[in-house]
Amino acid sequence: MASRKGISPARLKLIYQRQSLPPWDETYIPGILATPQEAPSISRAFILTPSKLRGRETHLLSTAERNAALLGLYHPDVISLQEQRMLSPEPTMHPLWSMLEAERIHLPPLKGAIDVAERLGYLNMLPKVRVPNPMVKHEMLTVVFPWMGDLLWAIRKPDGSIFCANWTIKDKLIDFTRSGPRRDEKLTSTSSANVLARHDIEKSYYQDAGIPTFRISGEDIDHHVVANLRQLFIYHRRILEVSCSQKSEIYEKFISAFEAEIPPGEVIAHFVMRGRYSAEVCKTVLYQAVWERRLRVDLFRPILINRPLKSETKDIVTYYQKWFKEKP
């Protein structure tokens, strides 16, 4: 398969086919796929299949993006995600316009990256590509090539209304002030200014529609939280070949062990030795209960089968709540 990376007329056409008015359901297609043909060559690409997104493939282009995505998918108020979403050069509808559940009446439009860049004095910094003029044979036009955002969340408020929050993700905080993709290149005032301009444009682009943008680095998320969410996610949508009453039996035994400070491994051994359930079935019930917030354990400590689970002292939803707000 031919490469679909970089700036080209073919790539431009493909992005618009996918992203002209992107939906929020399982038919959503990111502007960049986490595949060898499309992902940046230095990136660490990941594809997740969250149950919250009806099991659709979710394409993430860095470890930091993957970790941030897991945090968002865990959040109970998050209802959907658009990753690698195009920042449209031209004016377009509010992102929630394509969500059937959203109230459309008061949704302000996006004015487009060109409008934003012109207002901020950054018009010359937008990437451009030459394409054939469809109206004049043998004539070429210069058009703006769209940037991609990282994670755009749809979040439900307590009153049932829905809003968006935009996350721009980097591995380290310093990466928000230096250009890529070559991490070893020497930072210059010009490259730094270009990166800052890119962030200013993205922030204002979404601000026009009342959408906040949050800068998040991999350093911002606790490494124990990340490790736990990764482990829980592996099990979160596994289908169990046991009845509801059998799942309840296993779950209640884990609850009793949790309250008595008994390691979950002893519960698993109890069922396995009696030939009741396999270890995998037991672990799946346990991890799904934690992921679904029915069993509230401390996610800032490692979840270990051979150690008693610790009660939640600080909820990660509350701890990271500032990134899930309607206003920064």
C-alpha positions in Angstrom: 0.0 0.0 0.0 1.3 3.4 -0.9 2.3 5.8 1.8 -0.4 8.3 2.9 2.0 10.5 5.0 3.0 14.1 4.5 1.4 16.9 2.6 0.1 16.0 -0.8 -3.1 16.5 -2.9 -4.0 12.9 -2.5 -3.6 13.1 1.3 -5.7 16.3 1.3 -8.5 14.6 -0.6 -8.5 11.6 1.8 -8.7 13.9 4.9 -11.7 15.8 3.6 -13.4 12.5 2.7 -13.1 11.4 6.3 -13.4 14.7 8.1 -15.8 17.0 6.3 -18.5 16.6 9.0 -17.2 13.8 11.2 -19.8 11.7 13.2 -19.6 10.7 16.8 -20.7 7.1 16.3 -18.8 3.9 15.4 -18.5 5.2 11.7 -16.0 7.9 12.7 -12.7 7.7 10.8 -9.7 9.8 12.1 -7.8 12.1 9.8 -4.7 10.0 10.5 -4.7 6.3 11.2 -2.3 4.6 13.5 -0.9 2.5 10.7 2.6 2.2 9.2 1.2 3.8 6.0 -0.2 7.0 7.8 1.3 7.4 11.3 4.5 9.6 11.5 7.6 7.4 11.2 8.9 8.3 14.7 5.6 7.8 16.4 4.5 5.0 18.7 1.1 4.2 17.3 -1.7 2.5 19.2 -5.2 1.2 18.3 -7.7 0.8 21.2 -11.2 -0.7 20.9 -13.1 0.9 23.8 -16.6 -0.4 24.7 -17.6 3.3 25.3 -17.0 3.9 21.6 -18.9 0.7 20.6 -15.7 -1.1 20.1 -14.6 1.0 17.2 -10.9 1.3 16.5 -9.4 4.4 18.2 -6.2 5.6 16.6 -3.5 7.2 18.9 -0.1 8.4 17.7 2.0 8.4 20.9 2.3 6.8 24.2 1.2 10.1 25.9 -1.9 10.1 23.7 -2.7 6.5 24.6 -2.3 7.3 28.3 -4.5 10.4 28.1 -7.1 8.5 26.1 -7.3 5.8 28.7 -7.9 8.5 31.4 -10.7 10.0 29.3 -12.3 6.7 28.5 -12.4 5.8 32.2 -14.2 9.1 33.1 -17.9 8.3 33.7 -19.1 11.6 32.1 -17.3 11.1 28.8 -19.6 9.8 26.1 -17.6 9.9 23.0 -14.2 10.9 21.3 -13.0 12.2 18.0 -9.2 11.6 17.8 -7.0 13.0 15.0 -9.8 15.4 14.1 -9.2 17.9 11.3 -8.9 21.6 12.2 -10.9 22.8 9.2 -9.2 25.6 7.2 -12.7 26.9 6.3 -15.7 27.8 8.5 -17.7 24.7 9.5 -20.3 23.5 12.0 -19.7 23.1 15.7 -18.3 19.5 16.3 -21.5 18.5 18.2 -23.7 19.3 15.2 -23.2 15.7 14.0 -24.2 14.2 17.4 -27.9 13.4 17.5 -28.1 13.7 21.3 -26.8 17.2 21.3 -28.9 20.3 21.4 -28.1 22.2 18.2 -29.9 25.4 18.7 -27.2 27.3 20.5 -24.1 25.7 19.0 -21.8 28.4 17.6 -19.9 27.5 14.4 -16.1 27.1 14.0 -14.7 30.0 12.0 -11.9 28.0 10.5 -8.1 27.9 10.8 -7.6 30.5 8.1 -9.8 33.0 9.8 -8.1 32.4 13.1 -4.6 32.6 11.6 -5.4 35.9 9.9 -6.7 37.4 13.1 -3.6 36.4 15.0 -1.2 37.4 12.3 0.0 33.8 11.6 -1.4 33.3 8.1 2.0 32.6 6.6 2.5 29.7 9.1 -0.3 27.5 7.8 0.9 24.6 5.7 -0.1 24.7 2.1 -0.3 22.4 -0.9 -0.7 22.9 -4.7 -3.7 21.2 -6.2 -5.3 21.3 -9.7 -8.0 23.9 -10.2 -11.2 21.9 -10.9 -12.6 24.9 -12.8 -9.6 25.7 -15.1 -7.7 23.0 -16.9 -3.9 22.9 -16.3 -4.1 25.6 -13.6 -2.9 25.0 -10.1 -4.2 26.5 -6.9 -2.5 26.9 -3.5 -4.7 25.8 -0.6 -4.2 25.4 3.1 -3.5 21.9 4.2 -5.3 21.1 7.5 -3.6 20.4 10.9 -5.0 17.6 13.1 -5.9 17.9 16.7 -5.3 15.1 19.2 -8.3 14.3 21.4 -11.7 16.0 21.2 -14.1 14.7 23.9 -17.9 14.9 24.2 -18.8 15.1 27.8 -22.2 15.0 29.5 -23.1 17.4 32.3 -25.3 16.5 35.3 -28.3 18.2 33.6 -27.9 16.0 30.5 -26.5 18.6 28.2 -23.3 17.9 26.3 -20.1 19.9 25.7 -16.7 19.4 24.1 -13.2 19.6 25.6 -10.1 19.6 23.3 -6.9 18.0 24.5 -3.6 18.7 22.9 -1.0 16.1 24.0 2.7 16.0 24.2 5.2 13.6 25.8 6.8 16.3 27.9 5.9 19.8 29.0 8.9 21.2 27.1 7.5 19.8 23.9 4.8 22.4 23.8 7.6 25.0 23.0 9.7 23.0 20.6 9.2 21.8 17.1 9.0 18.2 15.9 9.1 15.5 14.8 12.9 15.3 15.3 13.4 15.4 19.1 17.1 15.8 18.8 17.1 18.9 16.7 18.4 22.1 18.1 15.7 24.5 19.4 15.7 27.8 17.7 13.7 31.0 18.4 12.0 30.5 15.0 11.0 26.9 15.6 9.8 27.8 19.1 7.7 30.7 17.7 6.1 28.4 15.1 5.1 25.8 17.7 3.6 28.5 20.0 1.7 29.9 17.0 0.4 26.4 16.2 -1.0 26.1 19.7 -2.4 29.6 19.7 -4.3 28.9 16.5 -5.7 25.6 17.8 -6.8 27.2 21.0 -8.5 30.1 19.3 -10.0 27.8 16.6 -12.0 25.9 19.3 -12.5 29.0 21.5 -14.6 30.5 18.7 -17.1 27.7 19.3 -16.9 27.9 23.1 -14.7 24.8 23.4 -11.8 24.9 25.9 -8.3 23.5 25.0 -6.2 21.8 27.6 -2.5 21.2 27.2 -1.6 17.8 28.7 1.8 16.1 28.8 2.6 12.5 29.6 4.3 13.8 32.7 1.0 15.1 34.0 -0.5 11.7 34.6 0.7 9.6 37.5 2.6 6.5 36.3 0.7 4.2 38.6 -2.6 5.5 37.3 -1.4 4.8 33.8 -0.3 1.3 34.5 -3.5 0.5 36.3 -5.7 1.9 33.5 -3.8 -0.1 30.9 -4.3 -3.3 32.9 -8.0 -2.7 33.5 -8.6 -1.7 29.9 -7.2 -5.1 28.6 -10.1 -6.8 30.5 -12.8 -4.1 30.3 -14.8 -5.5 27.4 -14.1 -9.2 27.6 -17.1 -11.4 27.2 -17.6 -13.8 30.1 -19.2 -17.2 29.5 -20.8 -17.2 32.9 -24.3 -16.2 34.1 -25.2 -13.0 35.8 -25.6 -14.8 39.1 -22.2 -16.5 38.7 -20.6 -13.1 38.1 -22.3 -11.7 41.1 -21.0 -14.6 43.2 -17.4 -13.8 42.2 -17.9 -10.1 42.6 -19.3 -10.4 46.1 -16.4 -12.6 47.1 -14.0 -10.0 45.9 -15.9 -7.3 47.9 -15.7 -9.3 51.0 -11.9 -9.9 50.5 -11.5 -6.2 49.8 -13.2 -5.2 53.0 -11.2 -7.8 55.0 -7.9 -6.7 53.4 -7.4 -10.2 51.9 -5.5 -10.3 48.6 -7.7 -10.9 45.5 -5.4 -13.8 44.6 -6.8 -15.8 47.5 -10.3 -15.4 46.1 -9.1 -16.6 42.7 -7.4 -19.6 44.3 -10.5 -20.4 46.3 -12.6 -20.7 43.1 -9.9 -22.4 41.0 -9.1 -25.0 43.6 -12.8 -26.0 43.8 -13.1 -26.1 40.0 -15.7 -23.4 40.0 -14.2 -20.8 37.7 -10.9 -20.2 35.9 -8.4 -17.6 37.1 -9.0 -15.6 33.9 -12.8 -15.4 34.6 -12.1 -14.3 38.2 -9.6 -11.6 37.1 -12.0 -10.3 34.4 -14.8 -9.9 37.0 -12.4 -8.1 39.3 -10.9 -5.7 36.7 -14.2 -4.9 35.1 -15.6 -4.0 38.6 -12.7 -1.6 39.1 -13.0 -0.1 35.6 -16.7 0.4 36.0 -16.1 2.1 39.4 -18.2 -0.5 41.3 -15.1 -1.5 43.3 -13.3 1.7 44.3 -9.7 1.0 44.8 -6.7 3.3 45.0 -5.5 3.7 41.4 -2.5 5.8 42.6 -1.0 2.5 43.8 -0.3 -0.7 41.8 -3.1 -3.1 41.7 -1.5 -6.4 42.6 -3.3 -9.8 42.8 -1.0 -11.0 45.7 -1.5 -7.9 47.8 -4.6 -6.6 49.5 -6.3 -3.9 47.4 -6.2 -0.4 49.0 -9.3 1.7 49.4 -9.5 4.8 47.2 -8.2 7.8 49.0 -8.3 10.2 46.0 -10.6 9.6 43.0 -8.7 10.1 39.7 -11.9 11.5 38.2 -11.8 14.3 40.8 -8.0 14.6 40.7 -7.9 15.2 37.0 -11.3 17.0 36.8 -9.8 20.3 35.6 -9.3 18.7 32.1 -13.0 17.7 31.8 -14.5 21.1 32.4 -16.6 23.2 30.0 -14.4 26.2 30.8 -10.6 26.2 31.6 
